[in-house]
C-alpha cells in the first residue's frame, strides 16, 4: 500500500492496511516519514514502513534566486536572514547583561562614566542594526510570499508546457512529484508485489511506474487506485497557477494503468468514470469507522474529551474533528459563540498549533470567547468514536467546494457511530442524508445566523436527534467491516487464480499514499 503521509492520523489508510492483513494478505504499508528518518512498526498484522524522502524538487527555481528588481534589499534565500536576526538578538542580550554589570559596578571604578556612554552608543547601533536586519528579512519574506505564480509570465509558462507536453507537462510544472518516485520506487521494486494499492493522485503515478518496470522484467503487478478526491474539484494545496493543472495532467497520464479503481462515494465514482473514461464504475468503499478494530495498545485508555477541555458533563460542548483549513469552516464555530453564551467548542485537528488554527484562536480572543475554544490533537483511529461521544453535537461546517458536495466524509460516520446529533452545512450529499435520517440540522454554509439557529435546535432536544440512530440497519450499513469486504473483493477479482491467502501468506504488497486526518 502506498500513502504520501506519515500514516498516523490517516484513518482510511490505517483501516485498509489492517483489514487487508487480517483477511490474510501480506501487507506492507509505505508512507513518508515526517521526521526525515526511516521508521517502522506493526499495524495489527500489517507492516508500516515510513521512508525518508528528501524533496529538493518541490522548491521552485525562483526560490533559490534573489528578486533584485522588486525587492533589491532582501537577503539572499540562503539561510543568512535567520542567522543575522538571531545574531543581533544575541548582541542585544549581551548588551543588556553588560548594562546590568555596569549598574552594579563600584562607582569608583576607573572610566566608569566613559564605559557607560560607550555602551549606550553601542546599544543605539544595535537597535539600528536590528531594524535594518528586520527590514531586509521582511523584504525576503515578501519576495517569497508575493510570488504566487499568477502573473502573466507564469500563466504563459504553464500554457506553453501544457501545449508542448500535453499530459506530460507535469514534469515541468510540478517536478516535486519525482521526489516521491525516487523515495518509493526502489523500495517497491525490492518488495516485488503482486498488487499495489495506491492511495490518491500522487501515489497513482508511483504505482503505475512500478507496474511498468515490472512488466519489462516479465512480472505482472495489479494496480488498485484508491481515489480519495475528485482532483478537478479540489482547492489547490498551493497558491499558484501550476499546481492543479500539473496534478490533473499527472493523474490523466497514469489513470489508464489502474486495473481497478476504488473511491469514497457513488457521486465521486460517477465523476471519475466520466473524467477518465473508465470502462467500469469504481467500487465504493466508504470512510466508515472500524467497530471490530480493537486497540493496538489495550492498556492505553481512551482520552476524556471533556476533561481535556476542562468542562463538566452539563456544559454544552460542540466538537469538530478533522483537518483544519479555511474551507473547512471552523471560523463560524467561533463567530457564533457570542450568541451561544454557555457553549464550548472542541477542535480536534491535525495541526493544533498550525497557522490556520492559530488564526482561529486569535479570532476567538478578539471576540472575548477564547476560554470557550479548546484545540486538541488527533487520537488513535480506534479511539475516535468513543472519544467524540462525550460531546453534545458534532459539527461539519464545510464550505461549498465540488469535493464537499459529493461524499459523506469520515467525520460524518464517526459522529454517527458516536450517536451525536449533527450540525452540517448545506453541502449536497451530507445535507440530503441528514434531512432524510433526522439525525441533525442543516444550515446555510458560512451563514452565522443560520448556524446559531441550527445549534440551538439541536441542543434544545438532543434526544430527538439521537433517536434517529435507533433505525434498524442504519449504523450497521455505515461500518468499515462492510467496506473491507468490498476492498477484499476487488483484490480477489484482480488475482482470481491465487488461492485464498492465509495469515502470513504473500498477496498484497505495498501502498504508499493517502489523505491526512483521522476524521477528514
MIDO-801964 format. One line per 8 residues: number of its first residue (from 1); their letters; for each residue x, y, z of C-alpha. Coordinates in Angstrom, 3 decimals, m for minus. Layout:
residues N
NUM) A) X:Y:Z  ...
***
This chain:
residues 520
1) XXXXXXXX) 0.000:0.000:0.000  1.227:3.492:m0.781  0.447:6.774:1.004  2.087:10.213:0.818  1.845:10.971:4.536  3.069:9.625:7.877  0.147:7.147:8.249  m0.693:8.284:11.783
9) XXXXXXXX) m3.814:10.406:11.523  m4.937:8.824:8.244  m7.734:6.584:9.411  m8.741:5.267:5.972  m5.257:4.023:5.165  m4.755:2.515:8.609  m8.071:0.677:8.421  m7.392:m0.552:4.891
17) XXXXXXXX) m3.945:m1.930:5.732  m5.109:m3.556:8.936  m8.202:m5.133:7.358  m6.294:m6.474:4.351  m3.754:m8.084:6.662  m6.497:m9.590:8.813  m8.049:m11.017:5.630  m4.815:m12.901:5.033
25) XXXXXXXX) m2.932:m10.646:2.636  0.725:m9.867:3.297  0.617:m6.083:3.642  3.457:m3.592:3.652  2.240:m0.008:4.014  4.748:2.538:2.732  4.457:6.132:3.903  6.578:9.248:4.203
33) XXXXXXXX) 8.498:9.829:7.404  7.612:13.217:8.915  10.966:13.401:10.715  13.219:12.639:7.759  14.494:9.268:9.010  13.080:5.796:8.269  10.623:4.339:10.764  8.811:1.025:11.003
41) XXXXXXXX) 6.143:m0.568:13.173  3.295:m3.075:13.090  m0.304:m2.058:12.454  m2.091:m5.210:13.501  m0.641:m7.798:11.106  0.393:m5.146:8.577  3.916:m3.777:8.444  4.300:0.009:8.257
49) XXXXXXXX) 7.443:1.487:6.766  7.937:5.243:6.687  10.549:6.274:4.173  12.915:9.219:4.328  12.005:11.462:1.399  14.154:14.460:0.538  12.122:16.910:m1.550  14.517:19.356:m3.237
57) XXXXXXXX) 12.466:19.279:m6.446  9.451:20.633:m4.556  11.135:24.052:m4.406  10.734:26.297:m7.439  13.882:27.583:m9.078  12.951:31.177:m8.298  13.157:30.312:m4.603  16.912:29.989:m4.994
65) XXXXXXXX) 17.258:33.379:m6.677  17.147:36.925:m5.368  14.334:39.217:m6.539  16.636:42.102:m7.431  14.097:44.284:m9.217  11.134:44.123:m6.832  12.937:43.513:m3.533  16.510:44.758:m4.011
73) XXXXXXXX) 17.385:44.907:m0.316  16.143:41.417:0.552  18.617:38.935:1.967  19.571:36.131:m0.438  17.500:32.952:0.115  20.478:31.113:1.552  19.550:30.954:5.234  21.562:34.032:6.155
81) XXXXXXXX) 18.432:36.002:7.167  17.523:33.965:10.289  21.224:33.786:11.173  21.574:37.566:11.094  18.329:38.096:13.011  19.422:35.715:15.757  22.902:37.228:15.890  21.503:40.710:16.502
89) XXXXXXXX) 19.221:39.377:19.247  22.238:37.748:20.876  24.148:41.029:20.639  21.331:42.924:22.327  21.058:40.259:25.039  24.779:40.662:25.724  24.393:44.452:25.885  21.608:44.084:28.441
97) XXXXXXXX) 23.839:41.950:30.674  26.756:44.365:30.312  24.483:47.281:31.221  23.387:45.445:34.357  27.019:44.796:35.281  27.817:48.492:34.930  24.912:49.358:37.224  26.359:47.042:39.834
105) XXXXXXXX) 29.911:48.292:39.372  31.779:50.207:42.060  31.199:53.939:41.478  34.940:54.442:41.980  35.826:52.101:39.127  38.093:53.779:36.533  36.477:55.190:33.396  33.027:54.063:34.533
113) XXXXXXXX) 31.219:57.067:33.011  33.064:56.597:29.706  32.177:52.889:29.613  28.524:53.718:30.218  28.482:56.277:27.380  30.198:53.789:25.049  27.679:51.107:25.967  24.769:53.499:25.370
121) XXXXXXXX) 26.172:54.297:21.912  26.613:50.594:21.137  23.015:49.937:22.163  21.854:52.568:19.676  23.937:50.926:16.955  22.475:47.513:17.850  18.944:48.917:17.738  19.529:50.466:14.307
129) XXXXXXXX) 21.150:47.245:13.083  18.205:45.206:14.285  15.786:47.435:12.373  17.917:47.125:9.250  18.126:43.330:9.551  14.401:43.157:10.212  13.691:45.258:7.146  15.845:43.078:4.889
137) XXXXXXXX) 14.286:39.928:6.369  10.830:41.403:5.691  11.837:42.035:2.092  12.928:38.410:1.744  9.626:37.217:3.190  7.683:39.423:0.798  9.731:38.169:m2.111  8.821:34.599:m1.172
145) XXXXXXXX) 5.143:35.111:m0.417  4.156:37.600:m3.094  5.342:35.367:m5.936  2.146:33.341:m6.420  2.706:32.133:m9.982  m0.375:34.041:m11.070  1.206:36.785:m13.138  1.021:36.770:m16.969
153) XXXXXXXX) 4.503:35.309:m17.342  3.758:32.352:m15.104  0.424:31.702:m16.754  2.148:31.799:m20.126  4.773:29.354:m18.825  2.011:26.970:m17.725  0.143:27.208:m21.022  3.341:26.712:m23.023
161) XXXXXXXX) 4.251:23.444:m21.350  0.667:22.207:m21.498  0.721:22.814:m25.257  4.211:21.368:m25.725  3.967:18.304:m23.495  0.258:17.593:m23.065  m0.284:15.389:m20.028  3.488:15.146:m19.638
169) XXXXXXXX) 3.587:18.848:m18.696  3.559:17.951:m15.001  7.250:17.100:m15.303  7.947:20.824:m15.788  5.086:22.281:m13.767  5.330:20.057:m10.667  8.725:18.300:m10.671  8.340:17.660:m6.947
177) XXXXXXXX) 6.284:14.590:m7.885  9.591:12.950:m8.792  10.689:13.217:m5.154  8.026:10.609:m4.312  9.149:8.355:m7.158  12.804:8.476:m6.116  11.964:7.625:m2.494  9.296:4.955:m3.013
185) XXXXXXXX) 10.169:3.392:m6.378  13.281:1.430:m5.339  11.520:0.054:m2.249  8.545:m1.149:m4.296  10.853:m2.845:m6.796  12.628:m4.624:m3.953  9.324:m5.840:m2.474  8.212:m7.292:m5.845
193) XXXXXXXX) 4.494:m7.005:m5.029  1.649:m8.844:m6.726  m0.700:m5.917:m6.147  m0.201:m2.250:m5.368  m2.937:m0.257:m3.644  m2.099:3.381:m4.393  m3.958:5.973:m2.368  m4.918:9.158:m4.180
201) XXXXXXXX) m3.374:11.072:m7.052  0.288:11.346:m6.073  0.682:7.631:m5.450  m1.133:6.708:m8.649  1.948:7.657:m10.683  4.326:5.893:m8.290  2.304:2.696:m8.536  1.876:2.908:m12.315
209) XXXXXXXX) 5.591:3.349:m12.943  6.356:0.341:m10.707  3.835:m1.672:m12.751  5.587:m0.655:m15.984  9.052:m1.569:m14.655  7.782:m4.956:m13.502  6.265:m5.684:m16.926  9.668:m5.158:m18.558
217) XXXXXXXX) 11.040:m7.860:m16.230  8.214:m10.225:m17.100  6.317:m9.735:m13.834  2.705:m8.633:m13.562  1.539:m6.197:m10.914  m2.118:m5.367:m10.462  m2.680:m1.712:m9.623  m5.594:m0.520:m7.479
225) XXXXXXXX) m6.107:3.241:m7.435  m7.946:4.433:m4.332  m9.171:7.926:m5.289  m9.986:9.972:m2.199  m10.679:13.221:m4.033  m12.026:14.472:m7.349  m8.931:16.365:m8.386  m10.604:18.869:m10.786
233) XXXXXXXX) m12.886:19.925:m7.926  m10.150:20.223:m5.327  m8.986:23.512:m3.883  m5.273:23.654:m4.802  m2.993:22.777:m1.919  m0.584:25.501:m3.020  m1.497:29.031:m4.028  m0.133:29.004:m7.548
241) XXXXXXXX) m1.422:28.553:m11.082  0.591:25.419:m11.796  m0.371:23.018:m9.011  m3.804:21.940:m10.226  m3.044:21.664:m13.986  0.103:19.687:m13.180  m1.595:17.178:m10.897  m4.539:16.774:m13.257
249) XXXXXXXX) m2.118:16.002:m16.096  m0.212:13.534:m13.897  m3.463:11.783:m12.961  m4.646:11.605:m16.570  m1.332:10.135:m17.734  m1.428:7.252:m15.270  m5.138:6.571:m14.674  m5.191:4.125:m17.619
257) XXXXXXXX) m2.706:1.854:m15.830  m5.112:1.163:m12.946  m6.580:m2.344:m13.091  m9.284:m1.306:m10.638  m10.418:1.970:m9.103  m11.917:2.455:m5.659  m13.318:5.644:m4.199  m15.278:7.055:m1.283
265) XXXXXXXX) m18.763:7.740:m2.673  m21.159:6.962:m5.515  m21.051:10.583:m6.663  m17.268:10.586:m6.891  m17.367:7.219:m8.677  m19.577:8.720:m11.393  m17.292:11.737:m11.801  m14.170:9.587:m12.047
273) XXXXXXXX) m15.725:7.270:m14.602  m16.722:10.218:m16.767  m13.432:12.112:m16.301  m11.178:9.187:m17.220  m13.468:7.157:m19.476  m13.340:4.147:m17.166  m14.926:1.012:m18.592  m16.183:0.025:m15.153
281) XXXXXXXX) m17.552:2.242:m12.393  m15.184:2.466:m9.408  m16.015:0.319:m6.399  m17.214:2.409:m3.456  m15.500:1.951:m0.083  m16.975:4.392:2.412  m14.852:6.091:5.092  m16.784:4.308:7.848
289) XXXXXXXX) m15.423:3.557:11.352  m13.949:0.140:12.142  m16.006:m1.205:15.023  m14.099:m4.506:15.133  m10.611:m2.974:15.215  m9.600:m3.308:18.809  m6.935:m1.142:20.355  m3.398:m1.897:19.255
297) XXXXXXXX) m2.426:m0.860:22.773  m5.161:m2.265:25.059  m3.572:m0.586:28.083  m3.992:2.890:26.588  m7.219:4.440:27.934  m9.460:6.482:25.663  m8.802:10.171:26.415  m11.637:12.060:28.088
305) XXXXXXXX) m12.771:14.833:25.747  m14.472:16.875:28.462  m11.570:16.535:30.893  m9.162:17.757:28.209  m11.436:20.755:27.612  m11.814:21.354:31.348  m15.619:21.264:31.263  m18.155:19.311:33.265
313) XXXXXXXX) m20.882:16.975:31.997  m23.559:19.681:31.964  m21.655:22.184:29.801  m22.889:22.241:26.166  m19.953:21.042:24.057  m19.728:21.110:20.249  m16.959:19.128:18.569  m15.255:19.363:15.195
321) XXXXXXXX) m12.891:16.519:14.283  m10.737:16.628:11.169  m8.296:18.630:9.111  m8.104:22.345:9.806  m8.315:24.678:6.815  m10.304:27.737:5.820  m12.627:25.771:3.519  m13.492:23.519:6.467
329) XXXXXXXX) m15.373:26.460:8.001  m14.094:26.377:11.584  m14.345:30.173:11.808  m18.120:30.026:12.019  m17.972:27.933:15.189  m16.029:30.746:16.865  m18.018:33.611:15.339  m21.229:32.130:16.761
337) XXXXXXXX) m20.053:31.817:20.364  m21.035:35.375:21.440  m24.622:34.364:20.583  m24.260:30.987:22.365  m23.089:32.151:25.792  m22.880:28.759:27.541  m21.484:26.713:24.668  m17.905:25.446:24.402
345) XXXXXXXX) m16.166:24.264:21.213  m13.604:21.464:20.888  m11.481:21.446:17.725  m9.824:18.040:17.330  m7.496:18.824:14.445  m4.424:17.600:12.623  m2.359:20.719:13.391  m3.497:22.306:16.681
353) XXXXXXXX) m0.658:24.853:16.521  m0.737:25.432:12.754  m1.199:28.883:11.240  m4.894:28.445:10.409  m5.836:27.253:13.902  m3.673:29.975:15.424  m5.698:32.489:13.416  m8.973:30.947:14.626
361) XXXXXXXX) m7.801:31.232:18.241  m6.781:34.858:17.683  m10.255:35.489:16.326  m11.730:33.909:19.466  m9.582:36.178:21.635  m10.795:39.287:19.793  m14.400:38.185:20.353  m13.747:37.522:24.048
369) XXXXXXXX) m14.545:33.789:23.810  m11.046:32.284:23.891  m11.796:30.490:27.164  m14.536:28.520:25.404  m12.473:27.282:22.449  m10.306:24.200:23.005  m7.841:22.753:20.480  m6.848:19.112:20.763
377) XXXXXXXX) m4.731:16.713:18.680  m5.965:13.563:16.990  m6.394:10.342:18.934  m5.772:6.817:17.597  m8.321:5.834:14.945  m9.785:3.046:17.090  m10.440:5.588:19.879  m12.136:8.256:17.777
385) XXXXXXXX) m15.778:7.207:18.212  m15.552:6.745:21.983  m13.601:9.972:22.334  m16.138:12.051:20.390  m19.167:10.551:22.128  m18.662:12.838:25.137  m19.755:15.882:23.103  m23.331:17.130:22.744
393) XXXXXXXX) m23.186:17.551:18.956  m20.807:17.060:16.039  m20.309:19.947:13.611  m19.400:19.794:9.906  m19.315:23.451:8.733  m17.547:22.915:5.389  m17.886:25.405:2.548  m19.259:24.769:m0.920
401) XXXXXXXX) m16.489:23.137:m2.948  m17.139:20.449:m5.558  m15.473:17.731:m3.497  m17.507:18.688:m0.432  m20.782:18.171:m2.262  m20.347:14.571:m3.367  m19.495:12.402:m0.365  m20.237:11.506:3.229
409) XXXXXXXX) m16.876:12.276:4.787  m15.098:10.391:7.550  m16.238:12.599:10.402  m19.873:12.141:9.351  m19.632:8.416:10.039  m17.565:8.899:13.188  m20.098:11.339:14.637  m22.894:8.941:13.696
417) XXXXXXXX) m21.320:5.971:15.463  m20.751:8.242:18.457  m24.532:8.840:18.259  m24.049:12.595:18.149  m26.693:14.984:16.835  m25.214:16.668:13.764  m24.991:20.292:12.659  m23.934:20.300:8.998
425) XXXXXXXX) m23.684:22.915:6.264  m25.912:22.566:3.232  m23.437:20.711:1.021  m25.449:18.397:m1.189  m24.854:14.803:m0.086  m24.498:15.330:3.659  m27.384:17.766:3.890  m29.640:15.372:1.999
433) XXXXXXXX) m28.664:12.465:4.233  m29.191:14.400:7.471  m32.583:15.624:6.333  m33.663:12.096:5.405  m32.432:10.409:8.599  m33.352:13.194:11.031  m30.030:12.879:12.831  m29.344:16.611:12.898
441) XXXXXXXX) m29.929:20.073:11.468  m28.702:21.712:8.259  m27.616:25.361:7.988  m26.558:27.575:5.098  m22.797:27.378:4.686  m20.919:30.443:6.029  m24.155:31.911:7.482  m23.556:32.581:11.181
449) XXXXXXXX) m27.187:33.396:11.961  m28.458:30.179:10.425  m25.687:28.198:12.114  m26.733:29.595:15.506  m30.332:28.607:14.756  m29.282:25.024:13.931  m27.122:24.683:17.072  m29.892:25.955:19.317
457) XXXXXXXX) m32.392:23.500:17.838  m30.062:20.552:18.325  m29.089:21.486:21.884  m32.738:22.100:22.818  m33.758:18.479:22.131  m30.722:16.208:21.591  m32.688:13.033:22.359  m34.848:13.625:19.294
465) XXXXXXXX) m31.821:13.551:17.012  m30.064:10.676:18.787  m33.201:8.568:18.324  m32.505:8.532:14.566  m29.666:6.095:15.201  m32.110:3.515:16.522  m33.378:2.921:12.986  m32.651:m0.775:12.199
473) XXXXXXXX) m29.675:m1.252:9.900  m28.637:2.425:9.717  m25.378:2.257:11.641  m24.724:m1.328:10.553  m24.539:m0.158:6.938  m22.010:2.512:7.924  m19.289:0.221:9.266  m15.802:m0.444:7.964
481) XXXXXXXX) m16.409:m4.198:8.152  m18.808:m3.952:5.190  m16.363:m1.723:3.321  m13.447:m4.092:3.930  m15.398:m6.847:2.203  m15.725:m4.631:m0.884  m11.995:m3.915:m0.842  m11.143:m7.592:m0.409
489) XXXXXXXX) m13.462:m8.415:m3.310  m11.536:m6.010:m5.537  m8.241:m7.708:m4.679  m9.655:m11.172:m5.393  m11.189:m10.055:m8.658  m7.754:m8.929:m9.822  m5.965:m12.060:m8.582  m8.549:m14.797:m9.278
497) XXXXXXXX) m6.041:m17.614:m9.681  m4.458:m17.088:m6.295  m5.581:m19.386:m3.500  m7.317:m17.611:m0.666  m4.367:m16.301:1.333  m3.767:m17.267:4.912  m2.224:m15.047:7.542  1.442:m14.692:6.713
505) XXXXXXXX) 0.981:m15.661:3.030  2.104:m13.332:0.281  m0.580:m11.454:m1.568  m0.991:m7.714:m1.277  2.341:m5.980:m1.009  2.551:m2.234:m0.838  0.671:1.002:m0.701  2.175:4.431:m0.316
513) XXXXXXXX) m0.194:7.329:m0.208  m3.336:8.807:1.272  m5.065:11.932:2.634  m4.474:13.367:6.164  m6.661:13.137:9.182  m8.483:10.802:11.491  m11.679:12.487:10.635  m11.036:14.445:7.463
***
